[in-house]
Amino acid sequence: MIYSLIVLTAGFFVLVKGADWFVDGASSLASIFHVSQLVIGLTICAMGTSLPEAAVSLVAGLNGNSGITIGNVVGSNILNILIVLGMSALITKIKIEKSTLFIEIPYMLLSCLVLLVMGKSQQVVSFQEGLILIGMFIIYLLYLFWLSQKESEEEVFPQYSFIGCVLLIGLGIFFVMIGSQLVVKAATQIAYWLHFSQRFIGLTIVAFGTSLPELVTSLQAARKDHAGIAIGNIVGSNIFNILFIAGGVSLICPVPFESKFIVDMFVAIGSGCLLWLLTIYRHELNRIGGLLMLLFYVVYLIYLC
């Protein structure tokens, strides 16, 4: 137990340092290419911080344990919105761009709804349905390309050179991955020691562990007043989780969709709707909204228990 707590602490330290480098490199890269922080958040940050979910799900699929995919993806998406954005909003107000409100968040909700319909119909996500999800992901990538051409950032002198940005982003991702693994292993051991159920561990501890990159990166981005990276990181990660990870694993083998995940999918959709409702009028997520999202997650945890 004491060893697990030491490993947990070390993992958090490595995570924070990695995320710090990652945010610095990503924000400086945005300045070099004159694109908005939102675009960087939706692309480099979103896909980079989703690597734990991708690794866990793809390895599980290759080992014949594809059933973990849905729990990992759905649990991470719920936690990303309610915990990550909720905690980030406690640090600073998060401004929401119009494109995020009217395109990216609705597309995230559409992705969740499509996965729910696919899983509920046959209780499995098939190869053909995986192709549909990957097709939607390609459409999303084309949209990001269009957005990068349209959005432009004000002229800001970059803090690092291009090579420096690449090195910082690479080192940041590496440290975030190592830190995530340390935290997941230690937290899982502690959870087993406390006799939590496997479903509770899967939808909370493992989901929390694979979402730690998003959590730490977004918190660091909010602390450094890079709100565009914070919101883009979460929305982009959730879309990536549903379309690329769930879709990609289903191309390897059918992904089981147990009936108990229907409620969790509705919670994921409800979380996205809550985010949209809290930000539609003032185009920002404030501290009160952040507290409401955290309370929503507490209710969800009580349900899981």
N, C-alpha and C positions, 0 to 999 in steps of 0.2 A: 504493500500500500504506500509506504514512504517512498520507495523507489519510483513508483508510478507518478507520485506527486512531483518528484524532482524532474522526471522526464517531461511531465506536463508543463512545468515552469520553463524548462529549457526550450521546449517546442514553441511556446508562446514568444519567447525572446527572439528566436530565429525567425519566426513569422513576421514579427513587427519590423525587424531590420530588413528583411527581404521586401516587404511591402513598401517600406520607406524608399528603398532604391527603385523599386518598380514604378511608383508614382512620380518620383523625380525624373526618371528616364522617359516615361510616357508623356508627361506634361511638356518637357523640353522638346521631345520629338514633334509634338503638335506645333510648337513654335517654329521649328525648322521647316516643316512642310506647309505651314500656314493653314492648318485645318483646325477645326474647333476641338476643344477638349471632349465634347460629346461624341464626336466621331472616333477619337482615340479610345474613349471609354467603351463604345459599342463594339470595337474591333479588337485591338491588341489586348486591352485590359480584360474584356469580357471573355475572350477565348483563352487567354493565358491563365486567368484565375479559375477557369472551368476545367483545367487539366486534371485535377484530382477526380472529379466526377467522371470524366471521360476514361481515365485510367482504370478506376474501380469497375465501371460498367463494362468496358471492352474486355478486360481481363476475365471478369466473371462470365461474360458471354463465351469467350474462348474455352473456358474451363467447364462449360455446361451448366453454369449457375446464373443464367440470364434473368432469373426471377428477382434478383437483387436490383436490377436496372430501374424498374418503376419506382420502388421505394426510395432509392438513392436520388433519382431525378426529382420526384415530386417533393420529397422531404427537403431537398436542397432549395428548390424553388420557393417553397413556403417560408423557409428560414431566411432566404435572401431578401425577400420583400419585408417581412414583418420584423425580423431581428436586425438585419444589416442596415436597411434604410431607416428603421425606427431608431436605432442607436445613433446613426449618422445625423439624423434630424435633431437629436438632443445636443449635438455639438454645434451645428450651424443650420440655418435655414437652407434647404436645398431647392434651388430654382429649377423649374421644369420647363424645357423648351417646348414650343408648340408641336414640333415634329414628334417629340416623345409622347405628348398627351394624345395626339390624334393619329399617329401612325405606329410607333414602336410599342406602346403599351397595348393598344388594341390588337396588334399582331401577336404579341405575347399571349394575350387572352385567347385569340383564335387558335394558336398552336396548342394550348392546353385543352381547349374544347375538342379539337380534332383528335388528339390523343385519347381523350375520354370516350368519344364516340367509337373510335377504333377498338379500344380495350373492352368496352362494355358490350359491344355487339357479339364478339366471339370469345371474350376473355383471353385474348392473345393478340399481339401485334405481329402481323405476318410480314413476309418478305415484300409482297406487293404494297402493303401499307407503309412499310419502311421506305419504299421508293417515293411514295407521296410525301413523306416527311422530309426526305432528302431534297426532293424537288422544291418544297417550301423553303428549305434552308438556302438553296441556290438563289431563289427569288429574293430572299433577305440579303444575301451577299450582293446581288445586283443593286438593290436599294441602297446599301451602304456605299457602294462605288459611286452611285449618283449623288448621295448626300455629301460625300467627300469632295466632289467636284463643285457642289453648290455652296457648302458651308465654308466660310473662311474666318480665320482668327485675326484679331488686330495684330499689327506688327509688334512683336515682342522679341527682344534679344534672347536667344536660347541660352540656358545655363550651361549646357554641355554640347560638345560636338556630336555629329551623327554617330561616330564610332563609340563615343562615350555613352550616348543614349542606348545603343544596342547592347553594350556591355552591362549597363545598369539594369536594363530590362531583363537580360539573360540571367544575370546573377540574382536579381530579384525573384524571378520565377523559380530558379533552382532552390534558393533559400526558403521560399514559400512552400515548395513541394516537400522539402525535407522537414520543415516545421510542422506541416500538416500531418505527415506520417507519424511523427513523434507524438503529436497531440491525440490523433485518432487511436493509436495503440494504447497510450496511457489512459485516455478517457474510457475506452472500452473495458480495460482491465478494472478500472474503478467502478464502472457501471455493473459489471458482473459480480464484483465483490459486494456491491450494495443490493444484488438480486433483482435488478430490473429485467423486464421481459425482453425477448429478442426483438419483437416488433417495435417496442419503445426504443430500444438501442438503435435499430435500423433507421427509424424515421427521425430520431433526434441526435444521438451521439455520432453515428456515422455521417448523417446529413450535416451536422454541425461541423464535423471534422473536414469533410470535403468542401464545405462552404467557408472555411476559415480564410482562404485567400481572398474571397470576395469581401468578407467581413473586415479584415485588417486593411486591405487595400482601400475600401470605401471610407473607413474611419480615418485613415491617414489622408486621403484625398479631401475629406470634409474638413479635417483639422488644418490643412494647408490651403483651404479656400478654393479647391478645385472641384466644385459641386458637379460640373459637367461629367467629370470622370466618375464620380460616385454613382450618379443615377444611370449613366450609360453602362457602367460596369455591371450593375444588377440586372437591368432590363435585357442587355445583350447576353449576359450569362444564362438567364432563364430561357431565352429563345434558343440559344446554343444547346442547352441541356435537353430540351424537348425534341428539337428537330434533328440535330446532328447526333447526339448521344443515343437517344432512344431509337431514332431512325437507323443509325449506323449499326447498333447491336442487332436490330431486327433483320438486317441484311446478312448477318452471320448465322443467326438461329432465331426461331420464333421467341418472342418475349412474352412470358406469362403475365396476365393482368388479373390478379385476384380481385374478387368482388369487394373485399374490404378496402381496396384502394380507391373505390368510387368516392367515398366520403372525403378522402384525402385530396382527390382531384378537385372536388367542389371547394375545399378549403383553399387550394392553390388559386382557383379561379376567383373565389371570394376575396382573397388577399389582393389580387391584381385590381379587382373592382374597387376595393377600399382605397388603394393607392390612387386610383383615377378620381374617385369622388372627393378625396381629401385635397387634391391639387387642381381640380378643374377650374375653380373660380379665381384663385389668386396665383396660379401657376407656380406654386412653391409648396414644399412640405415643411411645416414648422414644428416646433417642439410639442405642441398639443397633438398634432397628427402623429408624430413619432411615438408619443405615449400611448395613444389609442392602438397603434399597430402592435406595440409590445404587449399590451393587455390582451389583444386578440390572440397573440401567440400563447400567452399564459392559459387562456381558455382552451386552446387546442391541446396544450400539454395535459391539462386536467382530463380532457376527453381521452387522450391516449392512455393515461394511467388507469 
